[in-house]
Amino acid sequence: MDGTEITTLKTLIDWAIRVGAAQLAFWLMNRLPVDGLAYDTKNFLSWAIAGVLALAAWGAGIGMGYISVPTGDWRAWVEGAAGIVLTVVVLNRGLYARAKAAGRV
């Protein structure tokens, strides 16, 4: 592979790292028995789920060779992971804000 090929699995992993993790966490939170939790607690739990899902997809992408391994010392890994988690938190927050504005949560 010369790096120009786009595979279905690579595309799925790229989607899962970003939008997919946020959407899946939002979907899961609407189906888990968390009705007794406060709105903010649900948000934080959803962020944690989204972060774990995104990092798992990132690890899978690195393991399969679709994503470059962070080079340098441990800081590169931390920066990569932080960027991914912050991205899904912002996306997840947007989903919750939109649902709350529509009266669905």
LUMFIBA-563770 format. One line per 8 residues: for each residue y, x, z of N, C-alpha, C. Coordinates in pm, 1 decimal, always signed. Example, Ala and Ser with C-alpha at 12.3 -4.5 7.8 and 13.67 -1.06 7.14 Angstrom:
-569.0,+1319.0,+780.0,-450.0,+1230.0,+780.0,-330.0,+1320.0,+780.0 ~ -225.0,+1285.0,+708.0,-106.0,+1367.0,+714.0,+3.0,+1290.0,+787.0 $
This chain:
-118.2,+84.2,+0.0,+0.0,+0.0,+0.0,+124.2,+88.5,+0.0 ~ +218.3,+55.1,-84.3,+340.2,+134.7,-91.0,+455.7,+71.7,-14.2 ~ +430.4,-32.5,+59.2,+532.7,-95.3,+141.2,+607.0,-208.5,+72.7 ~ +580.5,-232.3,-54.1,+650.5,-339.4,-125.0,+571.7,-469.4,-126.6 ~ +446.8,-465.9,-85.6,+364.1,-585.5,-86.4,+403.4,-676.8,+30.2 ~ +401.3,-805.0,+5.2,+424.0,-902.5,+110.9,+294.7,-980.8,+126.6 ~ +239.5,-973.2,+244.3,+115.3,-1044.2,+269.5,+142.9,-1166.8,+355.6 ~ +53.8,-1260.0,+348.6,+69.0,-1381.1,+427.3,+64.8,-1349.4,+576.4 $
-25.3,-1261.2,+619.3,-35.1,-1227.7,+760.4,+90.6,-1155.9,+808.8 ~ +144.2,-1065.9,+729.2,+267.3,-996.1,+767.3,+381.2,-1095.9,+782.6 ~ +390.4,-1189.1,+691.4,+494.8,-1291.0,+697.8,+476.8,-1378.0,+821.8 ~ +354.3,-1414.3,+852.5,+326.1,-1493.5,+971.5,+365.1,-1417.3,+1098.6 ~ +333.1,-1289.9,+1103.9,+368.2,-1209.2,+1221.3,+519.4,-1196.6,+1233.6 ~ +588.2,-1170.9,+1123.2,+734.6,-1163.0,+1126.4,+795.4,-1293.7,+1176.6 ~ +741.7,-1406.8,+1130.6,+789.2,-1537.2,+1175.4,+759.8,-1557.1,+1324.3 ~ +639.8,-1518.4,+1367.5,+599.9,-1537.3,+1507.3,+684.2,-1454.8,+1602.4 $
+725.5,-1336.9,+1559.0,+806.0,-1250.8,+1645.9,+941.5,-1314.5,+1674.9 ~ +993.2,-1388.6,+1584.0,+1127.1,-1443.4,+1599.1,+1123.9,-1594.2,+1621.0 ~ +1131.7,-1666.9,+1515.5,+1145.0,-1812.3,+1523.9,+1019.2,-1877.5,+1580.6 ~ +904.7,-1830.3,+1539.2,+779.4,-1892.1,+1581.6,+758.7,-1891.6,+1731.3 ~ +788.4,-1779.8,+1796.1,+769.9,-1771.4,+1941.0,+862.6,-1868.8,+2012.8 ~ +987.2,-1877.6,+1967.6,+1082.6,-1969.3,+2030.1,+1038.9,-2114.5,+2009.8 ~ +998.0,-2148.3,+1888.4,+956.4,-2285.9,+1860.4,+827.1,-2321.4,+1932.5 ~ +733.2,-2229.7,+1936.5,+606.6,-2257.2,+2003.9,+627.6,-2274.4,+2153.8 $
+712.7,-2192.2,+2213.8,+741.3,-2207.7,+2356.4,+808.1,-2342.3,+2383.7 ~ +902.4,-2380.5,+2299.3,+969.0,-2510.6,+2313.4,+867.3,-2623.5,+2301.0 ~ +779.6,-2614.1,+2203.6,+676.2,-2714.9,+2182.6,+581.8,-2723.3,+2302.8 ~ +539.9,-2606.0,+2353.4,+449.7,-2603.7,+2468.5,+514.7,-2665.9,+2591.9 ~ +641.5,-2635.4,+2613.2,+708.9,-2688.5,+2731.6,+719.5,-2840.6,+2727.5 ~ +722.2,-2897.6,+2609.5,+725.8,-3043.7,+2597.8,+589.1,-3106.5,+2617.4 ~ +485.4,-3025.1,+2624.4,+349.9,-3076.9,+2640.5,+283.3,-3035.2,+2771.9 ~ +340.9,-2938.0,+2840.4,+287.3,-2895.3,+2969.0,+334.9,-2990.0,+3078.8 $
+257.3,-3002.7,+3187.1,+297.6,-3092.8,+3296.0,+405.4,-3028.3,+3384.3 ~ +528.4,-3025.1,+3334.9,+638.8,-2962.0,+3407.8,+751.2,-3061.1,+3436.2 ~ +718.5,-3188.6,+3444.0,+820.8,-3291.1,+3462.6,+894.6,-3276.4,+3595.3 ~ +830.0,-3222.1,+3697.2,+893.1,-3208.3,+3827.8,+988.0,-3090.4,+3839.3 ~ +991.8,-3006.6,+3737.1,+1077.7,-2888.1,+3742.7,+1219.3,-2920.9,+3697.7 ~ +1313.8,-2846.7,+3753.1,+1453.4,-2862.6,+3713.0,+1471.3,-2813.8,+3569.0 ~ +1578.0,-2860.5,+3505.0,+1605.6,-2825.5,+3366.0,+1615.5,-2672.8,+3349.1 ~ +1688.6,-2606.4,+3438.1,+1703.3,-2460.5,+3426.9,+1571.1,-2388.3,+3446.4 $
+1489.2,-2435.6,+3536.9,+1357.9,-2374.5,+3559.3,+1271.8,-2387.3,+3434.6 ~ +1277.2,-2502.5,+3370.8,+1204.0,-2520.6,+3245.2,+1254.6,-2422.5,+3139.3 ~ +1385.9,-2403.7,+3133.3,+1443.2,-2308.5,+3038.7,+1390.2,-2168.1,+3063.5 ~ +1395.0,-2123.3,+3188.1,+1350.2,-1987.9,+3220.6,+1201.6,-1970.1,+3190.0 ~ +1121.7,-2071.3,+3221.3,+979.4,-2065.7,+3191.6,+956.5,-2060.8,+3040.5 ~ +1032.3,-2137.8,+2966.0,+1021.8,-2137.1,+2820.6,+1060.9,-2000.9,+2764.3 ~ +1163.6,-1938.7,+2820.1,+1204.3,-1804.4,+2775.5,+1093.3,-1704.1,+2800.6 ~ +1030.6,-1713.6,+2917.3,+922.5,-1620.8,+2949.5,+804.8,-1638.6,+2853.1 $
+769.6,-1763.0,+2825.8,+660.2,-1789.4,+2731.2,+695.6,-1736.2,+2592.9 ~ +818.5,-1762.5,+2547.9,+862.5,-1715.1,+2416.2,+860.7,-1562.7,+2410.7 ~ +905.7,-1498.1,+2516.6,+905.7,-1351.7,+2520.4,+766.1,-1293.4,+2513.4 ~ +674.4,-1350.6,+2587.2,+535.8,-1302.6,+2585.2,+473.9,-1323.3,+2447.0 ~ +496.2,-1439.4,+2388.3,+441.3,-1466.2,+2254.7,+499.5,-1370.1,+2151.0 ~ +630.1,-1347.3,+2156.8,+694.8,-1257.5,+2061.1,+646.3,-1114.1,+2077.8 ~ +633.6,-1067.9,+2202.1,+585.9,-931.6,+2224.8,+440.1,-915.1,+2182.8 ~ +361.1,-1019.8,+2202.3,+221.5,-1014.3,+2156.5,+215.4,-1004.5,+2004.2 $
+299.3,-1082.3,+1936.2,+303.3,-1075.2,+1789.7,+354.9,-939.4,+1743.2 ~ +453.3,-884.7,+1812.9,+506.4,-752.1,+1780.7,+396.5,-646.9,+1795.6 ~ +322.6,-653.7,+1904.5,+211.8,-561.0,+1925.9,+104.7,-574.3,+1819.1 ~ +75.9,-697.9,+1779.5,-22.1,-719.5,+1672.6,+27.9,-660.5,+1541.5 ~ +155.8,-678.3,+1513.0,+213.5,-622.2,+1390.8,+210.8,-470.8,+1389.4 ~ +236.4,-409.7,+1504.2,+229.7,-263.2,+1514.5,+85.6,-217.6,+1498.6 ~ -5.7,-286.9,+1566.2,-147.3,-250.2,+1559.1,-205.4,-261.1,+1419.2 ~ -155.2,-356.4,+1341.6,-205.4,-375.8,+1205.8,-130.8,-290.7,+1103.1 $
-29.0,-221.6,+1146.9,+45.2,-134.6,+1056.6,+153.0,-203.9,+975.7 ~ +184.6,-328.8,+1007.4,+289.2,-401.6,+935.1,+428.7,-364.3,+985.3 ~ +436.4,-319.6,+1109.7,+563.7,-286.8,+1172.0,+559.3,-140.3,+1213.2 ~ +668.6,-71.2,+1191.3,+674.9,+70.7,+1226.5,+668.5,+88.3,+1377.9 ~ +598.6,+190.9,+1419.1,+590.9,+225.1,+1560.7,+725.5,+284.0,+1602.0 ~ +783.1,+238.4,+1713.0,+909.2,+297.4,+1758.4,+893.5,+448.4,+1780.4 ~ +984.6,+524.1,+1723.2,+976.2,+669.6,+1734.0,+1066.2,+719.5,+1845.8 ~ +1037.4,+837.0,+1890.7,+1114.8,+894.0,+1999.3,+1043.8,+874.1,+2131.7 $
+1121.0,+865.3,+2235.6,+1061.3,+850.6,+2368.4,+1047.3,+702.6,+2404.9 ~ +1024.9,+675.9,+2530.8,+998.6,+541.2,+2578.7,+1116.6,+447.1,+2557.6 ~ +1236.7,+503.7,+2546.2,+1354.5,+419.5,+2527.8,+1349.0,+339.5,+2397.4 ~ +1289.6,+397.5,+2295.4,+1277.1,+326.4,+2167.4,+1190.1,+201.7,+2183.2 ~ +1084.2,+213.5,+2262.1,+997.8,+98.4,+2288.7,+1073.2,-8.3,+2367.7 ~ +1149.6,+35.5,+2468.1,+1225.9,-58.9,+2550.3,+1331.7,-129.8,+2466.1 ~ +1402.6,-53.8,+2382.5,+1503.7,-115.0,+2296.6,+1442.0,-214.7,+2198.3 ~ +1328.7,-179.0,+2140.4,+1260.8,-270.6,+2048.4,+1217.0,-397.7,+2117.8 $
+1156.2,-382.8,+2235.5,+1109.9,-499.9,+2310.5,+1227.3,-585.3,+2357.2 ~ +1334.3,-521.6,+2403.2,+1451.1,-597.0,+2449.5,+1514.3,-674.8,+2334.1 ~ +1523.0,-612.7,+2218.4,+1578.6,-682.3,+2102.6,+1498.3,-804.5,+2064.5 ~ +1367.8,-792.3,+2071.7,+1280.2,-904.5,+2038.1,+1292.4,-1016.4,+2141.0 ~ +1287.8,-981.0,+2268.6,+1295.7,-1082.5,+2373.5,+1431.7,-1151.9,+2371.1 ~ +1538.4,-1077.0,+2355.8,+1670.7,-1139.2,+2351.4,+1686.4,-1230.9,+2230.7 ~ +1627.7,-1193.4,+2119.2,+1633.5,-1279.1,+1999.9,+1565.0,-1412.5,+2025.4 ~ +1444.8,-1410.1,+2082.2,+1374.1,-1537.4,+2104.4,+1438.6,-1620.0,+2215.3 $
+1501.2,-1554.4,+2312.1,+1571.0,-1629.4,+2416.5,+1689.7,-1705.2,+2356.1 ~ +1766.3,-1638.3,+2269.9,+1880.2,-1704.7,+2206.2,+1832.2,-1819.6,+2117.3 ~ +1728.5,-1796.3,+2039.0,+1675.3,-1902.9,+1953.8,+1622.7,-2019.4,+2036.7 ~ +1550.5,-1986.7,+2144.2,+1495.5,-2090.7,+2231.1,+1607.3,-2169.5,+2297.1 ~ +1711.3,-2099.6,+2338.2,+1825.8,-2167.9,+2401.0,+1891.7,-2263.4,+2301.4 ~ +1899.9,-2220.8,+2177.0,+1955.8,-2307.6,+2073.7,+1872.8,-2433.6,+2054.0 ~ +1740.7,-2419.2,+2057.6,+1652.8,-2535.9,+2045.0,+1674.1,-2632.6,+2160.5 ~ +1684.7,-2579.9,+2282.8,+1705.2,-2665.4,+2399.4,+1841.7,-2732.5,+2395.3 $
+1945.1,-2658.9,+2353.6,+2079.1,-2717.3,+2347.2,+2082.8,-2831.0,+2246.1 ~ +2018.9,-2808.9,+2132.9,+2014.7,-2913.2,+2029.9,+1937.6,-3036.4,+2079.5 ~ +1823.6,-3013.6,+2145.4,+1744.2,-3125.5,+2197.3,+1819.3,-3198.4,+2309.1 ~ +1890.3,-3124.4,+2393.2,+1964.4,-3187.3,+2501.6,+2080.1,-3269.8,+2446.5 ~ +2147.6,-3218.5,+2343.6,+2257.8,-3293.2,+2282.4,+2208.3,-3423.2,+2220.1 ~ +2084.3,-3420.9,+2171.0,+2026.1,-3540.7,+2109.8,+1960.0,-3631.9,+2212.8 ~ +1960.5,-3589.2,+2340.7,+1902.3,-3671.7,+2446.0,+1750.8,-3666.7,+2452.6 ~ +1690.5,-3562.1,+2397.2,+1543.2,-3552.5,+2397.2,+1489.2,-3475.0,+2515.3 $
+1571.7,-3406.5,+2591.7,+1524.8,-3336.1,+2711.7,+1614.5,-3368.1,+2828.6 $
